[in-house]
Amino acid sequence: MNEKNILFQPGKIGNLTLRNRIFRSATFEGMCDSHGVPTEKYLTLYTALAKNCIGAIITGFAYISDCDRAMQPGQAGIESDDKIVFYKRITDRVHSYHSRIFMQIAHCGRQTIATAVGGVVRGASTKKSSYFGGAPKKLTTEETLSLSQCFADAALRCKKSGFDGVQIHAAHGYLVHQFILPSVNNRKDIFGIDKKTGIGTYFLEVIIDKVRDKCGSDFPLLIKISAGDDYLKTFNRNHFIQLIRFLDGKKVDGIEISYGTMDHALSIFRGQSIPLDLILRYTPRYQTQTLFGRVLRKRIIYPFMKPRIKMFTPMYNLLYAKIAKQHTQIPVICVGGFRTKQEMIGAVERKETDFVSLCRPFICEPDLVTELMSNDCYKAKCLDCNMCAVMCDSPNSTRCYFGKAI
Ligand SMILES: Cc1cc2nc3c(=O)[nH]c(=O)nc-3n(C[C@H](O)[C@H](O)[C@H](O)COP(=O)(O)O)c2cc1C
């Protein structure tokens, strides 16, 4: 009965058919060894999702060059050809259950720490991230061009590894997003802000063109973007529409709509409350703080910040997906706060999004799609406690803590 519902009908991304309209949004796994090679845990995770009828999986963000890793331990890497054989095992397994898998490729830019990148953090400009601190070194024009080539080379490795496509991470304040944002990009070279649109899309444009050149235009290419940049509001509604129009002009195969940057991570993964004690305990930046610094943060800075933090509401990015759909025919994938089957069905039926995408609920329940198919009233068990997110900074691999104290 349920399978007749549009949510469970096949959907198209480029020339690719997905078994249903449900994506697992990119989710950092922390399940790779120190060389960025996927372990058995990584295979087990993706087997469980595919076995349970997920339409498509987007992997956690993978680094594209060895000296440009995230601060979180256990990140996946796709920076060298010797990785291909390891990922082939994963993609073969996912395909054996008729699901699709895309790899998300990313460069952190200023959103990492010096020890993860050989000593020097690099960004679109020297502007600091309020969360990571430390002024990054501004990438030169040549370095920026060379990184665009790293994205293309990584995309080709994804293709050779059997991935069904690739997603460029242009959201959440990572490097591509740093170039897009008028509040970060103050460059005067070709990668600066476009005067007409008010945003910096040239870096992304070069990456898209190079990926297409390397992988062919039939290799599905998704882009993840943020619809807003937190309370600063320097990236406004008009900028968002300009970005959608730009992607429409580049004829990418799918646009995933998210929100925010890691400077205010709770805009990305909104919660019912803020796990401040965990943040203070596990985030590398705060581990080095004195007791006085921690108390100050807890008693003074936090109460000041709290009113600005965006709390959880169901489907919190759907309004932006709706706007996107008014400006493009390209499939829109909406992520953020989908928790009930009725919400997902409604959003797709009303054509407010073409696909729904979920992250935290799948950490909690890798068999969620099977549950949704068998029960019309199903509600995901995820409590939005965000412990999974905070614990990405610890040496543990990503898992659900189910609201329990650690
Ligand atoms: C533990 C964790 C890891 C994440 N890792 C990534 C990632 O690697 N790349 C990415 O684009 N977003 C990442 N996200 C953000 C999610 O993809 C998603 O945009 C966000 O959690 C909102 O969706 P949800 O309400 O379904 O969780 C992560 C979120 C969490 C909680």
The ligand as a MOL file (V3000), in Angstrom:
LIG
                    3D

  0  0  0     0  0            999 V3000
M  V30 BEGIN CTAB
M  V30 COUNTS 31 33 0 0 0
M  V30 BEGIN ATOM
M  V30 1 C 27.0190 13.7930 12.9300 0
M  V30 2 C 26.8130 14.6700 11.7330 0
M  V30 3 C 27.7220 14.6500 10.6980 0
M  V30 4 C 27.5010 15.4540 9.5430 0
M  V30 5 N 28.4020 15.3960 8.5220 0
M  V30 6 C 28.1720 16.1220 7.3970 0
M  V30 7 C 29.0440 16.0160 6.2830 0
M  V30 8 O 30.0410 15.2730 6.2780 0
M  V30 9 N 28.7600 16.7790 5.2050 0
M  V30 10 C 27.6480 17.6000 5.1380 0
M  V30 11 O 27.4220 18.2530 4.1330 0
M  V30 12 N 26.8040 17.7080 6.1760 0
M  V30 13 C 27.0300 16.9790 7.2890 0
M  V30 14 N 26.1470 17.0420 8.3280 0
M  V30 15 C 24.9010 17.8530 8.1670 0
M  V30 16 C 23.7590 16.9600 7.6180 0
M  V30 17 O 24.0420 16.4360 6.3330 0
M  V30 18 C 22.4170 17.7160 7.5370 0
M  V30 19 O 22.5830 18.7900 6.6270 0
M  V30 20 C 21.9280 18.2360 8.9030 0
M  V30 21 O 22.2050 17.3140 9.9240 0
M  V30 22 C 20.4060 18.4800 8.9010 0
M  V30 23 O 19.6800 17.3010 8.5960 0
M  V30 24 P 18.8830 16.4160 9.6990 0
M  V30 25 O 17.9190 17.3300 10.4060 0
M  V30 26 O 18.1840 15.3460 8.8970 0
M  V30 27 O 19.9040 15.8590 10.6220 0
M  V30 28 C 26.3520 16.2890 9.4790 0
M  V30 29 C 25.4500 16.3170 10.5570 0
M  V30 30 C 25.6620 15.5260 11.6680 0
M  V30 31 C 24.6490 15.5580 12.7760 0
M  V30 END ATOM
M  V30 BEGIN BOND
M  V30 1 1 1 2
M  V30 2 1 2 3
M  V30 3 2 2 30
M  V30 4 2 3 4
M  V30 5 1 4 5
M  V30 6 1 4 28
M  V30 7 2 5 6
M  V30 8 1 6 7
M  V30 9 1 6 13
M  V30 10 2 7 8
M  V30 11 1 7 9
M  V30 12 1 9 10
M  V30 13 2 10 11
M  V30 14 1 10 12
M  V30 15 2 12 13
M  V30 16 1 13 14
M  V30 17 1 14 15
M  V30 18 1 14 28
M  V30 19 1 15 16
M  V30 20 1 16 17
M  V30 21 1 16 18
M  V30 22 1 18 19
M  V30 23 1 18 20
M  V30 24 1 20 21
M  V30 25 1 20 22
M  V30 26 1 22 23
M  V30 27 1 23 24
M  V30 28 2 24 25
M  V30 29 1 24 26
M  V30 30 1 24 27
M  V30 31 2 28 29
M  V30 32 1 29 30
M  V30 33 1 30 31
M  V30 END BOND
M  V30 END CTAB
M  END
